[in-house]
Amino acid sequence: MEPSNGKPFRSGCVALLGRPNVGKSSLANALVGVKIAAVSPKAQTTRQVVRGIVQTPEAQIVLVDTPGVHEPRHELGRFMIRQIREALEEVVGICFLVEATDQRLSSLDRRILEWIREAKRPTALVVNKVDLLKSPEALWKVVALYQDAYPFEEIIPLSATRGSNLDVLLERMTSWLPESEPLFPEDLLMDRTERFLAGEIIREKVFLETEQEVPHSVAVLVESFKSPDEYPDRKRLSIRASIVVEKEGQKIILIGSQGAKIRQIRLAAEEELESTFGHPVNLDLWVKVRPHWRRSEQGLRQMGYGDS
Ligand SMILES: Nc1nc2c(ncn2[C@@H]2O[C@H](COP(=O)(O)OP(=O)(O)OP(=O)(O)O)[C@@H](O)[C@H]2O)c(=O)[nH]1
């Protein structure tokens, strides 16, 4: 495949890596231009690697959005960490995301830097959330903090939510890619199905509407996903999903007084599903209890978190 400027086409995978909540999924969504991954102010929103595809005239950049690096406390956490390690083997470059307001290197950051050393890939320090900074001096401080710990090839300050400096990041990532035919079909935006995305949108709304341990105990199973073509009046997308929690008490919280909480979640999810898929949506939500599903491999597999 020849791009318009006559240079050979490039294609490859680049990892977005960092602690929970630094904005990896927000950056993936901003670069792809549509939502491919759930975003919330709570740590560990992302649980599975999602690949988002950015197509430019010269290149196809496959962004590998990874779960936040954390100290796992159960099988789900270990599954998330395994995926991150596997992703690092597949990529040709790494974007290490940190926050512009960071004051010191955490133990998680140090662990990530060890993995980066082992991976031996070109790595950019991506300082996200620069919109929160009050002065340019504050940016120099955070850059110096991380630069002292690792010789990054590139330093790119940006804001994923404001969309600033994304073009510079894309340019740098493109320079890492080998000459190659596109890895994915050109019209594809992500490596997951619409059904998967629907489940993630519902789970994101649970994260946004619940507190403490409840969001982390939740899995969403999309039981049925019928596109308008399959639905009798041919105009609505019809989705039935179970929100699975670990304890009866969590189920009561999720349903809320007279069903108020689950209704709020359903309305928020319907609104986003409609704008994502471009059809009116009928969302049927059920809450189920599966004790300790996060603690066993079998429980994880039942919730769709299987090792590929
Ligand atoms: N102010 C500001 N907030 C941001 C920016 N980027 C992301 N955020 C917010 O940071 C929070 C975490 O964003 P996510 O994209 O879910 O972070 P993540 O790194 O994918 O998180 P995990 O799934 O826990 O690994 C959300 O509330 C985002 O809106 C930014 O550029 N500026």
Ligand as a Chemical Component Dictionary entry (heavy atoms), coordinates in Angstrom:
data_LIG
# 
_chem_comp.id                   LIG 
_chem_comp.type                 NON-POLYMER 
_chem_comp.pdbx_formal_charge   0 
_chem_comp.three_letter_code    LIG 
# 
loop_
_chem_comp_atom.comp_id 
_chem_comp_atom.atom_id 
_chem_comp_atom.alt_atom_id 
_chem_comp_atom.type_symbol 
_chem_comp_atom.charge 
_chem_comp_atom.model_Cartn_x 
_chem_comp_atom.model_Cartn_y 
_chem_comp_atom.model_Cartn_z 
_chem_comp_atom.pdbx_ordinal 
LIG N1  N1  N 0 -8.282  17.365 33.683 1  
LIG C1  C1  C 0 -8.045  16.295 32.935 2  
LIG N2  N2  N 0 -8.616  15.111 33.259 3  
LIG C2  C2  C 0 -8.354  14.039 32.464 4  
LIG C3  C3  C 0 -7.509  14.116 31.317 5  
LIG N3  N3  N 0 -7.430  12.884 30.766 6  
LIG C4  C4  C 0 -8.195  12.065 31.532 7  
LIG N4  N4  N 0 -8.759  12.763 32.560 8  
LIG C5  C5  C 0 -9.665  12.227 33.610 9  
LIG O1  O1  O 0 -8.955  11.271 34.390 10 
LIG C6  C6  C 0 -9.862  10.244 34.833 11 
LIG C7  C7  C 0 -9.295  8.877  34.475 12 
LIG O2  O2  O 0 -9.298  8.733  33.069 13 
LIG P1  P1  P 0 -9.214  7.298  32.364 14 
LIG O3  O3  O 0 -9.063  7.576  30.902 15 
LIG O4  O4  O 0 -10.333 6.415  32.798 16 
LIG O5  O5  O 0 -7.846  6.786  32.982 17 
LIG P2  P2  P 0 -7.121  5.356  32.786 18 
LIG O6  O6  O 0 -5.665  5.618  32.883 19 
LIG O7  O7  O 0 -7.614  4.681  31.542 20 
LIG O8  O8  O 0 -7.644  4.592  34.084 21 
LIG P3  P3  P 0 -7.659  3.004  34.463 22 
LIG O9  O9  O 0 -8.761  2.370  33.684 23 
LIG O10 O10 O 0 -7.921  3.053  35.948 24 
LIG O11 O11 O 0 -6.299  2.454  34.162 25 
LIG C8  C8  C 0 -11.209 10.538 34.171 26 
LIG O12 O12 O 0 -12.029 11.223 35.110 27 
LIG C9  C9  C 0 -10.843 11.452 33.011 28 
LIG O13 O13 O 0 -11.893 12.329 32.646 29 
LIG C10 C10 C 0 -6.949  15.408 30.989 30 
LIG O14 O14 O 0 -6.233  15.596 29.992 31 
LIG N5  N5  N 0 -7.257  16.439 31.835 32 
# 
loop_
_chem_comp_bond.comp_id 
_chem_comp_bond.atom_id_1 
_chem_comp_bond.atom_id_2 
_chem_comp_bond.value_order 
_chem_comp_bond.pdbx_ordinal 
LIG N1  C1  SING 1  
LIG C1  N2  DOUB 2  
LIG C1  N5  SING 3  
LIG N2  C2  SING 4  
LIG C2  C3  DOUB 5  
LIG C2  N4  SING 6  
LIG C3  N3  SING 7  
LIG C3  C10 SING 8  
LIG N3  C4  DOUB 9  
LIG C4  N4  SING 10 
LIG N4  C5  SING 11 
LIG C5  O1  SING 12 
LIG C5  C9  SING 13 
LIG O1  C6  SING 14 
LIG C6  C7  SING 15 
LIG C6  C8  SING 16 
LIG C7  O2  SING 17 
LIG O2  P1  SING 18 
LIG P1  O3  DOUB 19 
LIG P1  O4  SING 20 
LIG P1  O5  SING 21 
LIG O5  P2  SING 22 
LIG P2  O6  DOUB 23 
LIG P2  O7  SING 24 
LIG P2  O8  SING 25 
LIG O8  P3  SING 26 
LIG P3  O9  DOUB 27 
LIG P3  O10 SING 28 
LIG P3  O11 SING 29 
LIG C8  O12 SING 30 
LIG C8  C9  SING 31 
LIG C9  O13 SING 32 
LIG C10 O14 DOUB 33 
LIG C10 N5  SING 34 
# 
